[in-house]
Amino acid sequence: MGYNVYQDDELIAENIEEKEYTVEGLEPSTEYSFGVSQVIDGKESEKATVSVRTKPKVTTDEITEEIDIVEYDTVRNETDELPKGEEEVVQEGKNGYTKVTYKVTYEDGVEVDREETNREVIDPVDEIINVGTYEEPEPEPEPDPEEGD
């Protein structure tokens, strides 16, 4: 046993077994009439008319934020003011970010519009490290004591 569904005398679903059927592409808040007949052993009953009113379109707005982290860079400066191999952090690094706020509109749960309402950019602060290059000079060799004194 199944059902045939007609819209404006056009067969749109044939011999479906479920008692519920979804018709795609209908306008919201609109009344429609469908013909439904029962099919038993290949024989179709007389069509019954079923009137339905589609649900109104549900529109919602939501505010969302997207944040992208911008990582800081490390800058290494060589200096002869520090012994070779020694490092000194002159400035701590700090990540920055870009935060974008959107107003997102959904119709029946599907996103239909996205509008940027605000953008905030915080630049990263580079980490600065001084790297020592100073090497003590080799001591002058001591002169040989003169012989014969």
Sequence and secondary structure as in RCSB ss.txt:
>XXXX:A:sequence
MGYNVYQDDELIAENIEEKEYTVEGLEPSTEYSFGVSQVIDGKESEKATVSVRTKPKVTTDEITEEIDIVEYDTV
RNETDELPKGEEEVVQEGKNGYTKVTYKVTYEDGVEVDREETNREVIDPVDEIINVGTYEEPEPEPEPDPEEGD
>XXXX:A:secstr
 EEEEEETTEEEEEEE SS    SS  TT EEEEEEEEEETTEE   EEEEEE     EEEEEEEEEEEE   EE
EEEEEEEETT EEEEE  B EEEEEEEEEEEETTEEEEEEEEEEEEE  B EEEEEEEE            TT 
